[in-house]
Amino acid sequence: MIIFPIFYQKNNDLNVNPVSESQDAILDSLSDRNKAHWHFLVEESVSLANICQNLVKKYPNPGDLYPKEEKMILTTQMASELMTISLVLSKAASLEATLQPNPQDMADIYCTAAKYRISDLKNKLLAEEHPNYQGVFQDWLSID
């Protein structure tokens, strides 16, 4: 619910450009594999923003979107994974200068696994049909 108010406040589509001037300093300190992870992060951040924009267009009233618990959970999980990748890569870039052992390899291990998790989350988020989670939850909660 923290992500969507940004999209509901905008009347027009957001122009998403997550690339900043400080990107070069980070990229210079990353291994080739981690640079690829950084580019994946940028692409998937834009993709998540587009998914959110499309959900807001599909459900112009927040009261219609927010009860779609599965969409809310998947969106939050995807945002969390992307945020963590950015933190891991930033930390790997900063540790590289201190000559800590294996910061690039450790970041690569995490980011590779995160890419698989994000792919799964995105597939679920873009799926047209979902099981009736809300109905099952309500039924279980109403059992005496």
N, CA and C atoms as an extended XYZ file, in Angstrom:
432
Properties=species:S:1:pos:R:3:atomname:S:1:resname:S:1:resid:I:1 pbc="F F F"
N         0.817       -1.193        0.000 N   MET     1
C         0.000        0.000        0.000 CA  MET     1
C         0.863        1.260        0.000 C   MET     1
N         2.140        1.111        0.229 N   ILE     2
C         3.039        2.266        0.204 CA  ILE     2
C         3.376        2.640       -1.234 C   ILE     2
N         3.449        1.659       -2.108 N   ILE     3
C         3.866        1.893       -3.485 CA  ILE     3
C         2.773        2.576       -4.304 C   ILE     3
N         1.550        2.105       -4.174 N   PHE     4
C         0.495        2.526       -5.087 CA  PHE     4
C         0.021        3.968       -4.940 C   PHE     4
N         0.045        4.582       -3.748 N   PRO     5
C        -0.377        5.990       -3.698 CA  PRO     5
C         0.414        6.899       -4.639 C   PRO     5
N         1.668        6.576       -4.889 N   ILE     6
C         2.475        7.361       -5.833 CA  ILE     6
C         1.825        7.330       -7.209 C   ILE     6
N         1.357        6.169       -7.613 N   PHE     7
C         0.756        6.014       -8.932 CA  PHE     7
C        -0.655        6.599       -8.977 C   PHE     7
N        -1.378        6.508       -7.866 N   TYR     8
C        -2.720        7.076       -7.841 CA  TYR     8
C        -2.696        8.607       -7.802 C   TYR     8
N        -1.635        9.197       -7.282 N   GLN     9
C        -1.548       10.655       -7.211 CA  GLN     9
C        -1.230       11.273       -8.556 C   GLN     9
N        -0.632       10.518       -9.450 N   LYS    10
C        -0.277       11.022      -10.768 CA  LYS    10
C        -1.461       10.843      -11.711 C   LYS    10
N        -1.808       11.900      -12.419 N   ASN    11
C        -2.888       11.797      -13.405 CA  ASN    11
C        -2.388       11.179      -14.699 C   ASN    11
N        -1.129       11.403      -15.008 N   ASN    12
C        -0.541       10.855      -16.226 CA  ASN    12
C         0.450        9.764      -15.853 C   ASN    12
N         0.917        9.069      -16.849 N   ASP    13
C         1.921        8.045      -16.603 CA  ASP    13
C         3.183        8.683      -16.051 C   ASP    13
N         3.816        7.949      -15.140 N   LEU    14
C         5.105        8.397      -14.632 CA  LEU    14
C         6.166        8.114      -15.678 C   LEU    14
N         7.090        9.012      -15.830 N   ASN    15
C         8.250        8.740      -16.667 CA  ASN    15
C         9.318        8.173      -15.752 C   ASN    15
N         9.508        6.879      -15.832 N   VAL    16
C        10.417        6.197      -14.919 CA  VAL    16
C        11.803        6.165      -15.527 C   VAL    16
N        12.766        6.706      -14.802 N   ASN    17
C        14.160        6.663      -15.220 CA  ASN    17
C        15.003        6.471      -13.965 C   ASN    17
N        15.248        5.208      -13.576 N   PRO    18
C        15.956        4.957      -12.330 CA  PRO    18
C        17.462        5.168      -12.404 C   PRO    18
N        18.002        5.504      -13.556 N   VAL    19
C        19.442        5.653      -13.697 CA  VAL    19
C        19.860        7.035      -13.204 C   VAL    19
N        20.916        7.054      -12.400 N   SER    20
C        21.385        8.326      -11.852 CA  SER    20
C        22.841        8.554      -12.232 C   SER    20
N        23.305        9.747      -11.930 N   GLU    21
C        24.687       10.100      -12.231 CA  GLU    21
C        25.669        9.268      -11.413 C   GLU    21
N        25.279        8.837      -10.206 N   SER    22
C        26.183        8.082       -9.350 CA  SER    22
C        26.332        6.637       -9.814 C   SER    22
N        25.600        6.251      -10.844 N   GLN    23
C        25.659        4.880      -11.354 CA  GLN    23
C        27.069        4.517      -11.791 C   GLN    23
N        27.783        5.413      -12.436 N   ASP    24
C        29.118        5.103      -12.942 CA  ASP    24
C        30.080        4.701      -11.836 C   ASP    24
N        30.021        5.383      -10.696 N   ALA    25
C        30.916        5.048       -9.588 CA  ALA    25
C        30.637        3.647       -9.064 C   ALA    25
N        29.385        3.283       -9.009 N   ILE    26
C        29.031        1.940       -8.544 CA  ILE    26
C        29.469        0.906       -9.580 C   ILE    26
N        29.160        1.151      -10.831 N   LEU    27
C        29.487        0.181      -11.876 CA  LEU    27
C        30.985       -0.046      -12.014 C   LEU    27
N        31.778        0.994      -11.818 N   ASP    28
C        33.234        0.851      -11.918 CA  ASP    28
C        33.784       -0.111      -10.881 C   ASP    28
N        33.089       -0.269       -9.769 N   SER    29
C        33.564       -1.124       -8.683 CA  SER    29
C        32.962       -2.523       -8.702 C   SER    29
N        32.157       -2.830       -9.702 N   LEU    30
C        31.495       -4.133       -9.753 CA  LEU    30
C        32.139       -5.054      -10.790 C   LEU    30
N        32.073       -6.347      -10.509 N   SER    31
C        32.531       -7.350      -11.477 CA  SER    31
C        31.584       -7.346      -12.680 C   SER    31
N        31.986       -8.008      -13.739 N   ASP    32
C        31.131       -8.064      -14.932 CA  ASP    32
C        29.778       -8.702      -14.614 C   ASP    32
N        29.783       -9.784      -13.831 N   ARG    33
C        28.516      -10.432      -13.469 CA  ARG    33
C        27.639       -9.491      -12.650 C   ARG    33
N        28.236       -8.753      -11.750 N   ASN    34
C        27.445       -7.834      -10.927 CA  ASN    34
C        26.984       -6.616      -11.719 C   ASN    34
N        27.744       -6.221      -12.713 N   LYS    35
C        27.255       -5.170      -13.622 CA  LYS    35
C        25.999       -5.651      -14.341 C   LYS    35
N        26.000       -6.910      -14.742 N   ALA    36
C        24.807       -7.483      -15.381 CA  ALA    36
C        23.634       -7.494      -14.400 C   ALA    36
N        23.906       -7.778      -13.134 N   HIS    37
C        22.851       -7.740      -12.114 CA  HIS    37
C        22.319       -6.313      -11.948 C   HIS    37
N        23.213       -5.339      -12.019 N   TRP    38
C        22.795       -3.941      -11.904 CA  TRP    38
C        21.851       -3.573      -13.057 C   TRP    38
N        22.196       -3.991      -14.256 N   HIS    39
C        21.336       -3.699      -15.405 CA  HIS    39
C        19.993       -4.422      -15.289 C   HIS    39
N        20.022       -5.637      -14.763 N   PHE    40
C        18.776       -6.363      -14.484 CA  PHE    40
C        17.930       -5.578      -13.485 C   PHE    40
N        18.571       -5.052      -12.454 N   LEU    41
C        17.875       -4.254      -11.444 CA  LEU    41
C        17.184       -3.048      -12.079 C   LEU    41
N        17.879       -2.356      -12.941 N   VAL    42
C        17.312       -1.181      -13.608 CA  VAL    42
C        16.117       -1.596      -14.470 C   VAL    42
N        16.291       -2.639      -15.263 N   GLU    43
C        15.209       -3.096      -16.142 CA  GLU    43
C        13.986       -3.541      -15.341 C   GLU    43
N        14.208       -4.287      -14.283 N   GLU    44
C        13.088       -4.802      -13.499 CA  GLU    44
C        12.427       -3.707      -12.655 C   GLU    44
N        13.167       -2.683      -12.290 N   SER    45
C        12.561       -1.549      -11.583 CA  SER    45
C        11.581       -0.823      -12.503 C   SER    45
N        11.983       -0.641      -13.741 N   VAL    46
C        11.097       -0.026      -14.729 CA  VAL    46
C         9.893       -0.929      -14.979 C   VAL    46
N        10.149       -2.226      -15.078 N   SER    47
C         9.064       -3.175      -15.295 CA  SER    47
C         8.059       -3.142      -14.145 C   SER    47
N         8.544       -3.108      -12.917 N   LEU    48
C         7.645       -3.044      -11.762 CA  LEU    48
C         6.831       -1.758      -11.783 C   LEU    48
N         7.454       -0.646      -12.134 N   ALA    49
C         6.717        0.618      -12.230 CA  ALA    49
C         5.623        0.523      -13.284 C   ALA    49
N         5.928       -0.110      -14.413 N   ASN    50
C         4.918       -0.282      -15.461 CA  ASN    50
C         3.788       -1.192      -15.008 C   ASN    50
N         4.121       -2.251      -14.284 N   ILE    51
C         3.099       -3.142      -13.753 CA  ILE    51
C         2.180       -2.371      -12.804 C   ILE    51
N         2.768       -1.567      -11.943 N   CYS    52
C         1.978       -0.766      -10.993 CA  CYS    52
C         1.082        0.224      -11.743 C   CYS    52
N         1.627        0.885      -12.764 N   GLN    53
C         0.822        1.814      -13.560 CA  GLN    53
C        -0.350        1.097      -14.208 C   GLN    53
N        -0.110       -0.087      -14.734 N   ASN    54
C        -1.177       -0.839      -15.381 CA  ASN    54
C        -2.233       -1.291      -14.378 C   ASN    54
N        -1.813       -1.664      -13.180 N   LEU    55
C        -2.783       -2.034      -12.152 CA  LEU    55
C        -3.643       -0.838      -11.751 C   LEU    55
N        -3.039        0.332      -11.656 N   VAL    56
C        -3.786        1.539      -11.305 CA  VAL    56
C        -4.773        1.894      -12.422 C   VAL    56
N        -4.360        1.690      -13.662 N   LYS    57
C        -5.282        1.933      -14.777 CA  LYS    57
C        -6.437        0.932      -14.764 C   LYS    57
N        -6.129       -0.319      -14.437 N   LYS    58
C        -7.154       -1.362      -14.398 CA  LYS    58
C        -8.111       -1.163      -13.224 C   LYS    58
N        -7.567       -0.666      -12.113 N   TYR    59
C        -8.362       -0.420      -10.904 CA  TYR    59
C        -8.212        1.049      -10.515 C   TYR    59
N        -8.916        1.968      -11.192 N   PRO    60
C        -8.747        3.393      -10.916 CA  PRO    60
C        -9.138        3.801       -9.498 C   PRO    60
N        -9.924        3.004       -8.841 N   ASN    61
C       -10.298        3.257       -7.450 CA  ASN    61
C        -9.426        2.380       -6.556 C   ASN    61
N        -8.627        2.977       -5.679 N   PRO    62
C        -7.767        2.172       -4.800 CA  PRO    62
C        -8.549        1.143       -3.981 C   PRO    62
N        -9.784        1.450       -3.683 N   GLY    63
C       -10.614        0.520       -2.931 CA  GLY    63
C       -10.896       -0.768       -3.681 C   GLY    63
N       -10.723       -0.749       -4.997 N   ASP    64
C       -10.896       -1.962       -5.787 CA  ASP    64
C        -9.601       -2.761       -5.906 C   ASP    64
N        -8.458       -2.063       -5.872 N   LEU    65
C        -7.171       -2.740       -6.001 CA  LEU    65
C        -6.694       -3.320       -4.673 C   LEU    65
N        -6.797       -2.555       -3.610 N   TYR    66
C        -6.212       -2.977       -2.341 CA  TYR    66
C        -6.754       -4.306       -1.810 C   TYR    66
N        -8.024       -4.637       -2.035 N   PRO    67
C        -8.489       -5.961       -1.590 CA  PRO    67
C        -7.908       -7.131       -2.401 C   PRO    67
N        -7.266       -6.850       -3.517 N   LYS    68
C        -6.624       -7.899       -4.312 CA  LYS    68
C        -5.321       -8.283       -3.614 C   LYS    68
N        -5.454       -9.026       -2.523 N   GLU    69
C        -4.320       -9.299       -1.644 CA  GLU    69
C        -3.149       -9.946       -2.364 C   GLU    69
N        -3.429      -10.870       -3.271 N   GLU    70
C        -2.350      -11.551       -3.979 CA  GLU    70
C        -1.510      -10.543       -4.774 C   GLU    70
N        -2.155       -9.603       -5.447 N   LYS    71
C        -1.422       -8.573       -6.206 CA  LYS    71
C        -0.588       -7.696       -5.269 C   LYS    71
N        -1.178       -7.351       -4.129 N   MET    72
C        -0.459       -6.507       -3.169 CA  MET    72
C         0.772       -7.221       -2.618 C   MET    72
N         0.601       -8.491       -2.271 N   ILE    73
C         1.711       -9.263       -1.707 CA  ILE    73
C         2.821       -9.442       -2.737 C   ILE    73
N         2.465       -9.817       -3.957 N   LEU    74
C         3.468      -10.033       -4.997 CA  LEU    74
C         4.211       -8.747       -5.347 C   LEU    74
N         3.484       -7.641       -5.407 N   THR    75
C         4.115       -6.355       -5.711 CA  THR    75
C         5.114       -5.983       -4.619 C   THR    75
N         4.724       -6.160       -3.381 N   THR    76
C         5.605       -5.841       -2.251 CA  THR    76
C         6.836       -6.743       -2.247 C   THR    76
N         6.635       -8.022       -2.510 N   GLN    77
C         7.771       -8.941       -2.533 CA  GLN    77
C         8.748       -8.581       -3.648 C   GLN    77
N         8.218       -8.221       -4.809 N   MET    78
C         9.090       -7.847       -5.928 CA  MET    78
C         9.861       -6.573       -5.597 C   MET    78
N         9.186       -5.594       -5.034 N   ALA    79
C         9.860       -4.342       -4.648 CA  ALA    79
C        10.941       -4.615       -3.603 C   ALA    79
N        10.654       -5.497       -2.673 N   SER    80
C        11.618       -5.842       -1.632 CA  SER    80
C        12.855       -6.517       -2.225 C   SER    80
N        12.641       -7.431       -3.150 N   GLU    81
C        13.778       -8.099       -3.802 CA  GLU    81
C        14.640       -7.091       -4.564 C   GLU    81
N        14.000       -6.191       -5.281 N   LEU    82
C        14.751       -5.191       -6.048 CA  LEU    82
C        15.530       -4.259       -5.121 C   LEU    82
N        14.917       -3.853       -4.028 N   MET    83
C        15.608       -2.995       -3.063 CA  MET    83
C        16.819       -3.716       -2.475 C   MET    83
N        16.645       -4.988       -2.155 N   THR    84
C        17.744       -5.733       -1.564 CA  THR    84
C        18.884       -5.925       -2.557 C   THR    84
N        18.557       -6.175       -3.817 N   ILE    85
C        19.620       -6.271       -4.833 CA  ILE    85
C        20.408       -4.967       -4.888 C   ILE    85
N        19.717       -3.839       -4.857 N   SER    86
C        20.429       -2.553       -4.926 CA  SER    86
C        21.357       -2.384       -3.721 C   SER    86
N        20.898       -2.798       -2.554 N   LEU    87
C        21.729       -2.688       -1.353 CA  LEU    87
C        22.928       -3.637       -1.414 C   LEU    87
N        22.695       -4.855       -1.872 N   VAL    88
C        23.779       -5.836       -1.978 CA  VAL    88
C        24.847       -5.352       -2.957 C   VAL    88
N        24.417       -4.855       -4.101 N   LEU    89
C        25.386       -4.374       -5.092 CA  LEU    89
C        26.133       -3.138       -4.600 C   LEU    89
N        25.437       -2.252       -3.924 N   SER    90
C        26.100       -1.062       -3.369 CA  SER    90
C        27.127       -1.456       -2.323 C   SER    90
N        26.761       -2.424       -1.485 N   LYS    91
C        27.694       -2.885       -0.447 CA  LYS    91
C        28.896       -3.572       -1.092 C   LYS    91
N        28.663       -4.387       -2.107 N   ALA    92
C        29.775       -5.052       -2.792 CA  ALA    92
C        30.712       -4.024       -3.416 C   ALA    92
N        30.155       -2.974       -3.985 N   ALA    93
C        30.980       -1.921       -4.582 CA  ALA    93
C        31.809       -1.213       -3.518 C   ALA    93
N        31.221       -0.953       -2.366 N   SER    94
C        31.969       -0.255       -1.315 CA  SER    94
C        32.994       -1.168       -0.652 C   SER    94
N        32.700       -2.457       -0.524 N   LEU    95
C        33.664       -3.387        0.075 CA  LEU    95
C        34.834       -3.667       -0.844 C   LEU    95
N        34.638       -3.523       -2.141 N   GLU    96
C        35.714       -3.766       -3.091 CA  GLU    96
C        36.903       -2.847       -2.793 C   GLU    96
N        36.613       -1.628       -2.411 N   ALA    97
C        37.679       -0.653       -2.121 CA  ALA    97
C        38.426       -1.002       -0.825 C   ALA    97
N        37.805       -1.767        0.070 N   THR    98
C        38.458       -2.121        1.340 CA  THR    98
C        39.168       -3.463        1.279 C   THR    98
N        39.142       -4.081        0.131 N   LEU    99
C        39.803       -5.363       -0.096 CA  LEU    99
C        39.262       -6.478        0.797 C   LEU    99
N        37.988       -6.422        1.133 N   GLN   100
C        37.341       -7.509        1.862 CA  GLN   100
C        37.308       -8.748        0.973 C   GLN   100
N        37.356       -9.942        1.551 N   PRO   101
C        37.366      -11.147        0.718 CA  PRO   101
C        36.015      -11.430        0.057 C   PRO   101
N        36.037      -11.642       -1.232 N   ASN   102
C        34.900      -12.113       -2.023 CA  ASN   102
C        33.627      -11.266       -2.024 C   ASN   102
N        33.674       -9.964       -1.907 N   PRO   103
C        32.394       -9.235       -1.912 CA  PRO   103
C        31.654       -9.370       -3.239 C   PRO   103
N        32.405       -9.458       -4.334 N   GLN   104
C        31.759       -9.580       -5.641 CA  GLN   104
C        31.084      -10.939       -5.798 C   GLN   104
N        31.770      -11.996       -5.367 N   ASP   105
C        31.196      -13.337       -5.481 CA  ASP   105
C        29.980      -13.499       -4.577 C   ASP   105
N        30.057      -12.962       -3.380 N   MET   106
C        28.910      -13.064       -2.469 CA  MET   106
C        27.714      -12.305       -3.029 C   MET   106
N        27.950      -11.134       -3.584 N   ALA   107
C        26.860      -10.363       -4.196 CA  ALA   107
C        26.282      -11.117       -5.391 C   ALA   107
N        27.149      -11.723       -6.179 N   ASP   108
C        26.695      -12.483       -7.339 CA  ASP   108
C        25.806      -13.653       -6.911 C   ASP   108
N        26.185      -14.347       -5.865 N   ILE   109
C        25.388      -15.473       -5.369 CA  ILE   109
C        23.996      -14.994       -4.971 C   ILE   109
N        23.955      -13.910       -4.200 N   TYR   110
C        22.642      -13.401       -3.768 CA  TYR   110
C        21.815      -12.940       -4.971 C   TYR   110
N        22.406      -12.137       -5.831 N   CYS   111
C        21.666      -11.545       -6.952 CA  CYS   111
C        21.180      -12.596       -7.942 C   CYS   111
N        21.960      -13.637       -8.150 N   THR   112
C        21.531      -14.707       -9.050 CA  THR   112
C        20.275      -15.378       -8.506 C   THR   112
N        20.270      -15.691       -7.231 N   ALA   113
C        19.081      -16.306       -6.623 CA  ALA   113
C        17.904      -15.337       -6.643 C   ALA   113
N        18.158      -14.074       -6.412 N   ALA   114
C        17.087      -13.069       -6.420 CA  ALA   114
C        16.458      -12.937       -7.805 C   ALA   114
N        17.267      -13.067       -8.855 N   LYS   115
C        16.730      -12.996      -10.217 CA  LYS   115
C        15.691      -14.088      -10.448 C   LYS   115
N        15.963      -15.279       -9.947 N   TYR   116
C        14.988      -16.374      -10.081 CA  TYR   116
C        13.719      -16.080       -9.294 C   TYR   116
N        13.874      -15.543       -8.088 N   ARG   117
C        12.699      -15.212       -7.273 CA  ARG   117
C        11.875      -14.113       -7.943 C   ARG   117
N        12.539      -13.110       -8.491 N   ILE   118
C        11.838      -12.011       -9.165 CA  ILE   118
C        11.109      -12.520      -10.398 C   ILE   118
N        11.740      -13.396      -11.153 N   SER   119
C        11.088      -13.963      -12.329 CA  SER   119
C         9.805      -14.688      -11.940 C   SER   119
N         9.861      -15.463      -10.876 N   ASP   120
C         8.673      -16.174      -10.403 CA  ASP   120
C         7.599      -15.200       -9.927 C   ASP   120
N         7.994      -14.187       -9.155 N   LEU   121
C         7.032      -13.196       -8.670 CA  LEU   121
C         6.374      -12.454       -9.828 C   LEU   121
N         7.175      -12.083      -10.806 N   LYS   122
C         6.656      -11.341      -11.956 CA  LYS   122
C         5.673      -12.188      -12.754 C   LYS   122
N         6.012      -13.458      -12.962 N   ASN   123
C         5.096      -14.352      -13.675 CA  ASN   123
C         3.759      -14.457      -12.946 C   ASN   123
N         3.803      -14.587      -11.643 N   LYS   124
C         2.573      -14.670      -10.855 CA  LYS   124
C         1.808      -13.354      -10.915 C   LYS   124
N         2.525      -12.251      -10.843 N   LEU   125
C         1.895      -10.933      -10.844 CA  LEU   125
C         1.211      -10.644      -12.176 C   LEU   125
N         1.807      -11.077      -13.257 N   LEU   126
C         1.245      -10.821      -14.586 CA  LEU   126
C         0.189      -11.846      -15.001 C   LEU   126
N         0.064      -12.916      -14.239 N   ALA   127
C        -0.930      -13.940      -14.568 CA  ALA   127
C        -2.332      -13.340      -14.502 C   ALA   127
N        -3.156      -13.744      -15.434 N   GLU   128
C        -4.528      -13.229      -15.491 CA  GLU   128
C        -5.421      -13.849      -14.425 C   GLU   128
N        -5.150      -15.086      -14.072 N   GLU   129
C        -6.001      -15.776      -13.116 CA  GLU   129
C        -5.193      -16.208      -11.904 C   GLU   129
N        -5.841      -16.144      -10.758 N   HIS   130
C        -5.248      -16.591       -9.505 CA  HIS   130
C        -6.275      -17.409       -8.752 C   HIS   130
N        -5.822      -18.346       -7.920 N   PRO   131
C        -6.768      -19.070       -7.083 CA  PRO   131
C        -7.535      -18.106       -6.176 C   PRO   131
N        -8.608      -18.562       -5.616 N   ASN   132
C        -9.451      -17.738       -4.745 CA  ASN   132
C        -8.863      -17.681       -3.327 C   ASN   132
N        -7.702      -17.053       -3.201 N   TYR   133
C        -7.046      -16.951       -1.896 CA  TYR   133
C        -7.932      -16.239       -0.878 C   TYR   133
N        -8.484      -15.114       -1.281 N   GLN   134
C        -9.268      -14.306       -0.353 CA  GLN   134
C       -10.470      -15.084        0.172 C   GLN   134
N       -11.155      -15.809       -0.691 N   GLY   135
C       -12.306      -16.588       -0.255 CA  GLY   135
C       -11.909      -17.683        0.719 C   GLY   135
N       -10.796      -18.356        0.442 N   VAL   136
C       -10.324      -19.414        1.339 CA  VAL   136
C        -9.931      -18.820        2.685 C   VAL   136
N        -9.221      -17.706        2.673 N   PHE   137
C        -8.822      -17.071        3.933 CA  PHE   137
C       -10.041      -16.677        4.750 C   PHE   137
N       -11.013      -16.092        4.095 N   GLN   138
C       -12.228      -15.675        4.810 CA  GLN   138
C       -12.964      -16.875        5.384 C   GLN   138
N       -13.035      -17.959        4.611 N   ASP   139
C       -13.694      -19.166        5.116 CA  ASP   139
C       -12.974      -19.725        6.345 C   ASP   139
N       -11.643      -19.758        6.279 N   TRP   140
C       -10.881      -20.277        7.411 CA  TRP   140
C       -11.021      -19.382        8.636 C   TRP   140
N       -11.053      -18.095        8.413 N   LEU   141
C       -11.183      -17.171        9.546 CA  LEU   141
C       -12.562      -17.215       10.184 C   LEU   141
N       -13.557      -17.645        9.427 N   SER   142
C       -14.914      -17.638        9.969 CA  SER   142
C       -15.301      -18.966       10.622 C   SER   142
N       -14.381      -19.942       10.615 N   ILE   143
C       -14.666      -21.230       11.262 CA  ILE   143
C       -14.709      -21.020       12.774 C   ILE   143
N       -15.777      -21.543       13.365 N   ASP   144
C       -15.926      -21.394       14.830 CA  ASP   144
C       -15.184      -22.460       15.565 C   ASP   144
